[in-house]
C-alpha cells in the first residue's frame, strides 16, 4: 500500500489539477500556500487522521475560525485529490455573527476621504479603480474585464470561478472611465494596466490603497480592495432589501456568503432600539 506522504511531485500535480479545474489564479495561489504550510507542519511523517486533527487544532489556536476553515478547505481538497478521503476533517463550527466589528466596517464617509486623498495626490488611476470596484461590486481580480469596449457599452461581462455574469457601469462611471482611457491613449482593451500593459495585480492595488490611510484618517484595518465590495453590498441591500439579487450581482453561489457581506457594525440597529423607547 502506497504511503500517504507529502512530496514535491504530488504538490506540483495538485497545482496542475487546480488549473485544469479552472480555479481562479487567486484561489490556486491561496491553496498552494496553504498546502505548503501543511507540508512544513507534517514534514517527513506519514499523513494520518490523527496528525491532520493535530494540524486542525494548531490552526484553531493560531488563526480566526474563518481563516482556519479556509486552510482546512484547501487541505481537504488536496487529500481528496490524492484519494485519501478518509483523512479529511470537518471545519470548525462558526456561529453566524449578527454584527461585525466597527474596526472592520468601511463607511461611505471614509470611502470618500480615501478618494479625496487619491485625487489630491493626482493618482487618477487609483481614484478610479477604487470607484470602479465600489461602484460595481466587482472583485479586484475582475478589473481586467473593465475595458474600453465595456465602458462604451455601459456593461461588462465577467468570467470568474467558472461563472459568467453581467456588470452594469453607471453613466457617471462610464464617463470617467472613457475620459481616463482617452488621456492615457488607451483605445481598446483593459483600462487599468501597468506601464507594460499588463493587468494591475491585487497586491499593487492593496499597497496603493494602504498608502492613503494615514492622510485620509482611516484605519488600515478597513482599507483593502475587498472591503469596497462589502460597502457596495451593504449600500445596495439597504436600498433594495433583495439578497437573492445581490448574490447574483456579486457572483455568489450561495446566499449564505452574501449574508456575510451585508453584516454591519450594529450601530444603526442600536439607534433603532433606542427609538423604540420600550424602557420606561
JOHU-V186931 format. One record per backbone hydrogen bond with DSSP energy under -0.5 kcal/mol. NH is the residue of the N-H (numbers start at 0). CO is the residue of the C=O. If there is no record, write none. Layout:
nh-><NH,NH>
co-><CO,CO>
This chain:
nh-><4,10,11,12,13,14,15,16,17,18,19,20,21,22,27,28,29,30,31,32,33,34,35,36,37,38,39,40,41,42,44,46,51,52,53,54,55,56,57,58,59,60,60,61,62,67,68,69,70,71,72,73,74,75,76,77,78,79,80,81,82,83,84,86,87,99,103,104,105,110,111,112,113,114,115,116,117,118,119,120,121,122,123,126,127,128,129,130,131,132,133,134,135,136,141,142,143,144,145,146,147,150,151,152,153,154,155,157,157,159,159,162,164,166,168,169,173,174,175,176,177,178,179,180,181,182,183,184,185,186,190,192,193,196,199,204,205,206,207,208,209,210,211,212,215,216,217,221,222,222,223,226,227,227,228,229,230,231,232,233,234,235,236,237,238,238,239,240,242,245,246,247,248,249,250,251,256,257,258,259,259,260,260,261,262,269,270,271,272,273,274,275,275,276,276,279>
co-><2,6,7,8,9,10,11,12,13,14,15,16,18,17,23,24,25,26,27,28,29,30,31,32,33,34,35,36,37,38,41,3,47,48,49,50,51,52,53,54,55,56,57,57,58,63,64,65,66,67,68,69,70,71,72,73,74,75,76,77,79,78,82,83,84,263,100,100,103,106,107,108,109,110,111,112,113,114,115,116,118,117,121,122,123,124,125,126,127,128,129,130,131,132,138,139,140,141,142,144,188,146,147,148,149,149,166,155,164,157,162,159,157,155,153,167,169,170,171,172,173,174,175,176,177,178,179,181,180,184,145,190,197,193,191,200,201,202,203,204,205,206,208,209,211,212,212,218,218,219,221,223,223,224,224,225,226,227,228,229,230,231,232,233,234,235,235,236,240,241,242,243,244,245,246,246,253,253,254,255,256,256,257,257,259,265,266,267,268,269,270,271,272,272,273,277>
